[in-house]
Amino acid sequence: MDLPIKYYLNKRLKPKIIDFKEHYPVYFRFNSGGTNHQIKSQLIGYLNDENELNNCQSEIKRESSYINTLFDFYEGRYSFINFEKDSSFLNMNLYQLFNSYYLSIGEGEFTESYEIGLGYEFSNYYKEELQNFLSLTTRLPSIFFSKVIDDQLVNLNVKLPTNFVKNERLLVDIEIHNILLQICNEKSITLYDWFFNNKRMEILELLSNSQIVLLDNFLKNIYDEIFQEDY
């Protein structure tokens, strides 16, 4: 059963002046187990009036789904203390999620807040294998390629070749990287979409059965690690 959630402009807080008009943050409130919750919306910014809020039905529907998903996941014991971070992960593009998890690109919330990733530095492993391959092929010292490779690994937004990779775990993660790059170029899909939204069906059409299993296992591991925090 979904929680009854009410969205409103919190006019008790100091407004922001935008275009000479007062704008207020949007909050939502609901009661669960006799406890009232009032939490700032993570998907809706400052608004001027209720008419603007009424035009945010898509964001309200999506964030309400996040709330009920977390509430159900913790069997009604979710405290919502971590809602800001938890909702940001649910709303994160899958390719961005991969980058945050393995490449430490972005704000580093995984290692700082959730202590996951197991210290595995995807880009460093890939750099080492690529340097060795280029050195053997050209007979130049591997250090010669270090700066060029570093510049290219700042953002791995291209399909990565694997013909020279020997590390088996790295091979698996490169395949995950390439799959996510492919589907996120085709469709905008988030962690929430993958597990709780029919949008997942649009993505499955782009993948083979083996790719689906590989990606599903990877995302399940991330989901479990993110949401293993205390209630």
Secondary structure, DSSP 8 states (H G I E B T S, - for coil): -----EEEE-TTS--EEETTEEEB-EEEEEEETTEEEEEE-SS---BSSHHHHHTTHHHHHHHHHHHHHHHHHTTT----TTHHHHHHHHTSBHHHHHIIIII--SS-HIIIII--STT--HHHHHHHHHHHHHHHHH-S-GGGGHHHHHHHTTS--S----TT---HHHHHHHHHHHHHHHHHHH---BHHHHHHSTHHHHHHTTS-HHHHHHHHHHHHHHHHHHTTS--
